[in-house]
Amino acid sequence: MAELFIKQAEQYAEGRPSYPQELFDFIASKTPSHDLAWDVGAGSGQAARSLAGIYKNVIATDTSPKQLQFAPKLPNIRYQQTPPTMSIAELEGNVAPQSSIDVVTIAQAIHWFDLPNFYQQVRWILKKPHGIIAAWCYTAPEVNDSVDAVFQPYYNIAAEPYWEPPRKLVDNKYTTIDFPFEPVDGADHTGPFQFLREKGVELLSNDVIEEFKRAWTEDGQDKKVVKFPIYLKIGRVGN
């Protein structure tokens, strides 16, 4: 999985949307303490940066050193390259001791994981019984009817053959992903819960296809609000 984005690591860091503060506030409200967070598949650190504003310390791991190179450097974030799979001994050495983590977060990445092995690690490392795992994805951006009418067929048909099969879990908004954890306090299921990120973007560059450019400029506005729907799965580790 790490190989997919290495060549475009810098562009990926610049272009990947950040996440709404409401998402992190919701997650943090479900963890009784805010001492230590583990952000898995951290990439270029978008989620880790937000977690660092809430949790005393954040461990952000990724298999790609190139991605981590572009992550924001903050005093309470420790970045760590890890192998694609880790033994429990490696987990303790690279990340943290048993039952020491308040929350494990996975932003736009869990669909690439070996889930049975990863969930075993999550259960080992989270505090019992209130440790939280939170995994979310964002789907195709939404602009307006004109732009969406051009982009959606491109995304759903033209680009589809280039995605690896696990990407289907994102297209399904994580509704079909295996997630064997207990609902958090105040919820009767583990999601997905929907959040929304809005981001202003400028007129598309010249290399974009003319049809998309025409749709973008149809209303005479060079800048638009692009909405990325976010779907969160969240659960408690239990005993």
Buried (B, 14 or more C-beta within 10 A) or exposed (E): BBEEBEEEBEEBBEEBBEBBEEBBEBBBEBBEEBEBBBBBBBBBBBBBBBBBEBBEBBBBBBBBEBBBEBBBEBEBBBBBBBEEEBEEEEBBEBBBEBEBBBBBBBBBBBBBBEBEEBBEBBBBBBBEEBBBBBBBBBBBBBBBEBBBEBBEEBBEEEEEEEEEEEBEBBBBBBEEBEBEBEBBEEBEEBBBBEBEBEEEBEEBEEEEEEEBBEBBBEEEEEEBEBBBBBBBBBBBBEE
